[in-house]
C-alpha cells in the first residue's frame, strides 16, 4: 500500500488527533458517557495510526535503500543493502495486511454487552427443551469468559423448557463473539417426550442484540405505555402477591417488552427499558443494513433471524454451521459452552470475505 491515497489515511489520523484533544478536555471528562465513547474510539484508532506512521517510515527507508543500491558498486555493501531491503519489504507487506484489515468498517457494537432472546419454534415441547439447552450453552460460555449473565424475562413450558427466555450477558467484547449466533438453530434427535424412538427435527430462534446506551437511542417518555401486573412462573411465592411485573409498550413502533424477574417493580422497569432500547437500536440498524446492496453483505450470513444457521444432530454427535460448511463431532462439549472453535471459524470467514472485497476494490481502482 502506497500512502499516496490519503482518503482513509488522512481521515483516520486527523480523527485520532481530534480525539486526543477531546479526551483531554475537562468538559468531556465530566460527561462520562461521551468520554467513554471517545476513549473507546481512540483505542480502536491507535494501532491503525501507529501502523500508518510506521509504514511511512518503512516506505521512506525502502526508497533510500533502493537509491543506495543504484549508486554503489561495492559488493559487500550492496549485499547489506539488499538484506535491509528484503527485511523492509517483508515488514511493509505485513503492515499492508494489517492496515487493509483495520480500515474495514468496524462494527461499533463489538465491545458492547448483549441481550439474547431465545424462542422455541417448530417442535412444541421439544423445541422448548432445546431452547433451555441453548440458554445453558450460552451461560456456560459466558462463565468460561468471566462474563456475567442476568435473566430479564422468561416464559417456561412447565417441563423444564422455555417458550421464550430473554437474558443479558455483560462483558467486554460480548457482542463481537456472540453476534454470529443470531438465526434459526435446528436440533435433530429422539425427543424425551417421544416414546416411539423416532428422530424429530425442531427449531429454536436466537436473536443477539447489542445493549443500547442512552446516547444510542433516545426514547420520549410520552411514547411509552407502562403497565404493571402480578408476575407468574418460577419466581418464588412473592410473585403473585404484588404487581411487580412490568410491561412496556413503545407506541410509535408497537414494540412490547416485559420483565417479571425481580421482586422490585423499579428493577423490573429498569431491565425492561434496557431490553427496549436494544430492540429499538436493532430495528434502526436493520433498516440501515437493508439499504446496503446485497453483494456487499458478509458471506458469513445476513443476520436474518429466519436464516437457518446451525444443526445439532444428536444421533451422530454432530454440529454443522451451514454458513461456512463447518462440521464438528463433539456435540456434547459444544452444548457445555465450548463454542469458541465455531466462533473463530466464523470470525475468520468474515475477515477473509472483507479482504476479498478490499482486494476487489483495489483491482478495480
C-alpha positions in Angstrom: 0.0 0.0 0.0 1.5 3.3 -1.1 0.5 6.2 1.1 -0.4 8.5 -1.8 -4.1 7.5 -1.3 -4.9 9.9 1.5 -8.7 9.3 1.8 -8.9 6.8 4.6 -5.5 7.6 5.9 -5.7 11.3 6.5 -9.2 11.0 7.9 -8.1 8.4 10.4 -5.1 10.4 11.5 -7.0 13.6 11.7 -9.7 11.9 13.8 -7.1 10.4 16.1 -5.5 13.8 16.8 -9.0 15.3 17.3 -9.8 12.5 19.8 -6.5 13.3 21.6 -7.8 16.8 22.2 -11.3 15.7 23.1 -10.4 13.2 25.8 -8.1 15.8 27.4 -11.0 18.3 27.5 -12.3 18.7 31.1 -15.8 19.3 29.8 -15.7 16.0 28.0 -14.3 14.2 31.1 -17.3 15.4 33.1 -19.7 13.6 30.7 -18.8 10.0 31.4 -20.9 8.5 28.6 -19.3 10.8 26.0 -15.8 10.4 27.5 -16.1 6.6 27.4 -17.3 6.7 23.8 -14.3 8.9 22.7 -11.7 6.8 24.6 -13.1 3.6 23.0 -12.8 5.2 19.6 -9.3 6.4 20.4 -8.2 2.9 21.4 -9.5 1.5 18.2 -7.7 4.0 16.0 -4.4 3.9 17.9 -3.0 0.7 16.3 -4.1 1.8 12.9 -2.4 5.2 13.2 0.7 3.6 14.6 0.8 1.2 11.6 0.3 4.1 9.1 3.1 6.1 10.6 5.4 3.1 10.7 4.5 2.4 7.0 5.6 5.9 6.0 8.9 5.3 7.7 9.4 1.9 6.0 8.5 3.3 2.6 11.0 6.2 3.1 13.7 3.7 4.2 13.0 1.5 1.1 13.3 4.5 -1.2 16.6 5.5 0.5 18.0 1.9 0.3 17.0 1.5 -3.3 18.8 4.8 -4.1 21.9 3.5 -2.3 21.7 0.2 -4.3 21.6 2.2 -7.6 24.6 4.4 -6.5 27.0 1.9 -5.0 29.1 -0.7 -6.8 30.9 -2.2 -3.7 29.7 -5.8 -3.5 29.7 -6.3 0.3 27.8 -3.0 0.8 25.3 -3.9 -1.9 24.6 -7.3 -0.1 23.9 -5.5 3.2 21.6 -3.1 1.4 19.7 -6.0 -0.3 19.3 -7.6 3.1 17.9 -4.4 4.5 15.5 -4.0 1.6 14.3 -7.6 2.0 13.6 -7.0 5.7 11.8 -3.8 4.9 9.7 -5.3 2.2 8.6 -8.1 4.5 7.6 -5.6 7.2 5.8 -3.4 4.6 3.8 -6.5 3.4 2.7 -7.2 6.9 1.8 -3.6 7.6 -0.2 -3.5 4.3 -2.2 -6.5 5.5 -2.8 -5.1 9.0 -3.9 -1.7 7.6 -6.2 -3.1 5.0 -7.9 -5.1 7.7 -8.0 -2.2 10.1 -9.6 0.2 7.6 -12.5 -2.1 7.0 -15.7 -0.8 8.6 -15.8 -1.9 12.2 -19.0 -2.9 13.9 -19.4 -0.1 16.5 -21.3 -2.6 18.8 -18.5 -5.1 19.1 -17.4 -4.1 22.6 -21.0 -3.9 24.0 -22.9 -6.2 26.3 -25.6 -8.3 24.6 -29.2 -9.1 25.2 -30.1 -12.6 23.9 -33.6 -13.7 23.0 -34.2 -17.4 22.6 -37.6 -18.5 21.4 -38.9 -22.0 20.8 -40.0 -22.5 17.2 -41.4 -25.6 15.4 -41.5 -28.7 17.6 -43.7 -27.9 20.6 -42.3 -29.1 23.9 -39.1 -30.5 22.3 -38.3 -27.0 20.9 -38.8 -25.6 24.4 -36.5 -28.1 25.9 -33.8 -27.3 23.3 -34.3 -23.6 24.0 -33.4 -24.3 27.6 -30.3 -26.2 26.4 -29.1 -23.3 24.3 -29.6 -21.0 27.2 -27.4 -23.3 29.3 -24.8 -23.4 26.5 -24.6 -19.6 26.3 -24.5 -19.1 30.1 -21.7 -21.7 30.3 -19.8 -19.9 27.5 -20.2 -16.6 29.4 -19.0 -18.1 32.6 -15.9 -19.5 30.8 -15.1 -16.0 29.7 -15.8 -14.4 33.1 -18.8 -12.6 31.8 -22.0 -12.2 33.9 -25.5 -13.4 33.0 -28.8 -11.9 34.2 -32.3 -13.1 33.2 -34.6 -10.3 32.0 -37.7 -12.3 31.3 -38.7 -16.0 30.9 -41.8 -18.0 29.8 -41.4 -21.6 30.9 -43.1 -24.6 29.4 -43.6 -26.5 32.7 -41.4 -29.5 31.8 -38.0 -27.7 32.1 -38.1 -25.8 28.8 -38.7 -22.3 27.7 -41.2 -20.9 25.2 -39.1 -17.8 25.4 -36.2 -16.5 27.5 -34.5 -13.1 27.4 -31.3 -12.5 29.2 -28.3 -10.2 29.3 -24.6 -11.1 29.1 -22.3 -8.4 30.4 -18.6 -8.5 29.4 -16.2 -6.6 27.1 -16.5 -7.9 23.6 -19.6 -10.0 24.2 -21.3 -8.8 21.0 -18.1 -9.3 18.9 -18.3 -13.0 19.8 -22.0 -13.8 20.1 -23.3 -11.7 17.2 -22.9 -14.8 14.9 -25.4 -16.7 16.9 -28.5 -14.9 15.5 -30.7 -17.1 13.4 -32.5 -20.4 13.4 -30.9 -23.3 15.3 -32.2 -26.8 14.3 -32.0 -29.9 16.5 -32.4 -33.4 15.3 -32.9 -36.1 18.0 -35.3 -38.5 19.6 -37.3 -36.3 21.9 -37.5 -37.2 25.6 -41.3 -36.7 25.2 -41.4 -39.3 22.3 -41.9 -42.9 23.2 -41.7 -44.2 19.6 -38.0 -43.6 19.3 -38.3 -41.6 16.0 -35.9 -38.7 15.3 -37.7 -35.4 15.2 -36.5 -32.0 13.9 -37.2 -28.9 16.0 -36.2 -25.3 15.7 -35.2 -22.5 18.1 -34.7 -18.9 17.1 -31.9 -16.9 18.7 -31.5 -13.1 18.4 -28.4 -11.4 19.8 -28.8 -7.6 20.3 -26.1 -5.2 21.4 -27.1 -3.4 24.5 -28.1 0.2 23.6 -27.0 3.1 25.7 -28.8 6.3 26.2 -26.6 8.0 23.7 -27.5 5.4 21.0 -31.3 5.6 21.3 -33.4 8.5 22.7 -36.8 7.5 23.9 -39.5 10.0 24.6 -41.3 9.0 27.8 -44.5 10.2 26.2 -44.1 7.4 23.7 -44.3 4.7 26.4 -47.3 2.9 27.8 -46.3 1.2 31.1 -48.5 -1.4 32.7 -47.9 -3.4 35.9 -49.3 -6.8 36.7 -48.8 -9.8 39.0 -45.9 -11.9 38.0 -46.3 -15.7 37.5 -44.0 -18.6 37.0 -41.0 -19.9 38.9 -40.1 -16.6 40.5 -41.0 -17.6 44.1 -44.0 -17.1 46.3 -43.7 -13.3 46.2 -44.6 -13.1 42.5 -48.3 -13.4 43.0 -48.6 -11.1 46.0 -47.6 -7.7 44.4 -47.9 -6.1 40.9 -44.2 -6.0 40.4 -44.1 -7.3 36.8 -43.7 -4.6 34.1 -45.0 -4.4 30.5 -43.7 -1.5 28.4 -45.2 -0.7 25.0 -43.3 1.7 22.7 -46.3 3.2 21.0 -44.7 4.5 17.7 -43.3 1.1 16.8 -45.7 -1.2 18.8 -42.7 -2.9 20.4 -43.5 -4.6 23.7 -41.2 -5.8 26.4 -41.9 -7.4 29.7 -39.9 -8.2 32.9 -41.0 -10.1 36.0 -37.7 -11.4 37.2 -37.2 -9.1 40.2 -39.3 -8.5 43.3 -38.9 -4.8 42.8 -41.1 -3.0 40.2 -38.4 -0.4 39.8 -35.7 -3.1 38.9 -38.1 -4.8 36.5 -38.8 -1.5 34.8 -35.0 -0.8 34.6 -34.3 -4.2 33.0 -37.3 -3.9 30.6 -36.0 -0.4 29.5 -32.6 -1.9 28.7 -34.3 -4.5 26.6 -36.5 -2.0 24.8 -33.6 0.3 24.0 -31.7 -2.6 22.5 -34.7 -3.7 20.4 -35.1 -0.2 19.0 -31.4 0.1 18.2 -31.6 -3.3 16.4 -34.6 -2.0 14.4 -32.8 1.1 13.5 -29.6 -0.7 12.4 -31.6 -3.3 10.5 -33.2 -0.5 8.5 -29.8 0.9 7.7 -28.5 -2.5 6.7 -31.3 -3.0 4.3 -30.1 0.0 2.4 -26.8 -1.8 1.7 -26.5 -3.7 -1.6 -26.8 -7.5 -1.1 -23.5 -8.2 -2.7 -21.8 -6.1 -0.1 -23.1 -8.1 2.8 -20.9 -10.5 4.7 -20.7 -14.0 3.2 -20.9 -15.3 6.8 -24.7 -14.6 6.8 -27.1 -11.7 6.7 -28.0 -12.0 10.4 -31.6 -12.5 9.4 -33.4 -14.3 12.2 -35.2 -16.5 9.7 -31.9 -17.8 8.3 -31.1 -21.4 9.3 -27.6 -21.2 10.6 -26.8 -24.4 12.5 -27.9 -28.0 13.0 -27.3 -30.1 16.2 -27.6 -33.8 15.3 -27.7 -35.9 18.4 -27.5 -39.4 16.9 -24.3 -38.5 15.1 -22.9 -36.2 17.8 -22.6 -33.6 15.0 -22.9 -29.8 14.9 -22.9 -28.2 11.4 -22.8 -24.5 10.8 -24.4 -24.0 7.4 -23.0 -20.6 6.7 -19.4 -21.8 6.3 -19.9 -25.5 5.9 -18.2 -26.3 9.2 -19.0 -29.7 10.8 -17.7 -30.8 14.2 -18.2 -34.0 16.0 -18.2 -33.0 19.6 -21.8 -32.0 20.2 -21.6 -32.7 24.0 -18.8 -30.3 24.7 -20.3 -27.6 22.4 -23.6 -27.8 24.4 -21.4 -27.3 27.6 -20.3 -23.9 26.2 -17.2 -24.9 24.1 -18.2 -22.9 21.1 -15.0 -20.9 20.5 -14.0 -23.1 17.6 -17.2 -22.3 15.8 -16.9 -18.6 16.6 -13.3 -18.4 15.5 -14.1 -20.1 12.2 -16.9 -17.5 11.6 -14.6 -14.6 12.5 -12.0 -15.9 10.1 -14.6 -16.3 7.3 -15.8 -12.8 7.8 -12.3 -11.4 7.7 -11.5 -13.3 4.6 -14.7 -12.0 2.9 -13.7 -8.5 3.9 -10.2 -8.9 2.5 -11.6 -10.2 -0.8 -13.8 -7.1 -1.0 -10.8 -4.8 -0.4 -8.7 -6.5 -3.0 -11.5 -6.4 -5.5 -11.9 -2.6 -4.9 -8.1 -2.1 -5.2 -8.1 -4.1 -8.5 -11.0 -2.0 -9.9 -9.1 1.2 -9.0 
